[in-house]
Amino acid sequence: QVQLVESGGGLVQAGGSLRLSCAASGRTFGSYDMGWFRQAPGKEREFVAAIRWSGSRTYYADAALGRFTISRDNAKNTVFLQMDRLKPDDTAVYYCGVCRTLGADLRTRSSYDYWGQGTQVTVSS
């Protein structure tokens, strides 16, 4: 069992920045691929960014490319999502997830085994 706790969400004006964190329990965090998804009201949960266990590969949704950066600190069991130049369309609950299957498609929601409770990001215009 892996427990995830997201933090760092809040209210920000368009063009601003936020840094989300996801702290994970467990000694094997460094073996897992991690991802961030988001869900806006009335919409499906969608992929935002992901990172392989070693940090060597990262993946981004088109909407996040060039504005968001995913990173991880395996010594602190934490994955981060730096979000810059935020837009009102980025408003959503952001969730981090753990994928325990090596080589899985990290853009696919069903690849993830555990999720955090989410953190709200609201971007005002």
C-alpha positions in Angstrom: 0.0 0.0 0.0 1.3 3.4 -1.0 -0.2 6.6 0.5 0.1 9.9 -1.4 -0.5 13.4 0.0 -0.7 16.3 -2.4 -0.1 19.9 -1.4 0.7 23.3 -2.9 -2.6 24.1 -4.6 -4.4 27.5 -4.2 -5.7 30.5 -5.9 -3.5 32.4 -8.3 -4.0 35.0 -11.0 -3.5 34.1 -14.7 0.2 34.2 -15.5 1.2 33.2 -12.1 3.0 30.1 -10.8 2.4 27.3 -8.3 4.5 24.3 -7.2 2.6 21.2 -6.3 4.1 18.5 -4.2 3.2 14.9 -3.7 4.7 13.1 -0.7 4.6 9.3 -0.8 4.9 6.7 2.0 6.8 3.5 1.6 10.5 2.6 1.1 10.1 1.6 -2.5 9.0 5.0 -3.8 12.2 5.2 -5.9 11.1 2.2 -7.9 7.8 3.6 -9.0 6.9 5.8 -12.0 4.7 8.8 -11.0 2.2 11.0 -12.7 0.0 14.1 -12.3 -3.5 14.2 -13.6 -6.2 16.8 -13.2 -10.0 16.9 -13.2 -12.1 20.0 -13.9 -15.8 20.2 -12.9 -17.9 18.1 -15.3 -14.8 16.7 -17.1 -12.9 13.5 -17.1 -9.6 13.2 -15.2 -6.9 13.9 -17.7 -3.2 13.4 -18.0 -0.9 16.3 -17.2 2.7 15.0 -16.7 4.6 11.9 -15.7 8.1 10.9 -14.7 9.9 7.5 -14.7 11.3 6.1 -11.5 14.8 7.2 -12.3 13.8 10.7 -13.4 15.4 10.0 -16.7 12.2 10.3 -18.8 9.4 12.8 -18.5 6.1 13.1 -20.4 3.7 16.0 -20.8 0.3 16.6 -22.2 0.2 19.2 -24.9 -1.5 21.7 -22.6 1.3 21.4 -20.1 4.3 21.3 -22.5 6.5 24.4 -22.1 4.7 25.6 -19.0 4.8 22.8 -16.5 7.8 20.8 -15.2 7.7 17.5 -13.4 10.5 16.4 -11.1 11.2 14.1 -8.2 13.4 13.7 -5.2 13.6 10.0 -4.4 15.5 10.7 -1.2 12.5 12.6 0.1 9.8 10.4 -1.5 8.4 13.4 -3.2 7.3 14.3 -6.8 6.8 17.9 -7.8 4.9 19.8 -10.5 6.1 23.3 -11.2 3.4 25.2 -13.0 4.2 28.5 -14.7 2.2 30.9 -16.9 -1.0 29.5 -15.5 -4.2 30.0 -17.4 -7.9 29.9 -16.2 -8.2 26.6 -18.2 -5.7 25.1 -15.7 -8.3 25.3 -13.0 -8.9 21.8 -11.6 -8.2 19.4 -8.8 -4.7 18.0 -9.4 -4.0 14.4 -8.4 -0.7 12.5 -8.2 -0.6 8.8 -8.9 1.7 5.8 -8.5 2.4 3.3 -11.3 4.0 0.1 -10.2 4.1 -1.6 -13.6 7.5 -1.1 -15.3 7.2 0.4 -18.8 3.5 1.2 -18.5 1.9 3.9 -20.6 2.0 6.7 -18.1 -0.5 8.8 -20.1 -3.2 6.3 -19.3 -5.2 6.7 -16.1 -5.7 2.9 -15.8 -1.9 2.4 -15.5 -1.9 3.9 -12.0 -2.4 1.9 -8.8 -2.8 4.5 -6.1 -4.0 8.1 -6.1 -3.7 11.0 -3.6 -6.7 13.0 -2.4 -6.1 15.9 -4.7 -5.3 19.5 -4.4 -7.4 22.3 -5.8 -5.8 24.8 -8.2 -7.8 27.8 -9.2 -6.6 30.3 -11.7 -8.5 33.6 -11.9 -8.6 35.8 -15.1 
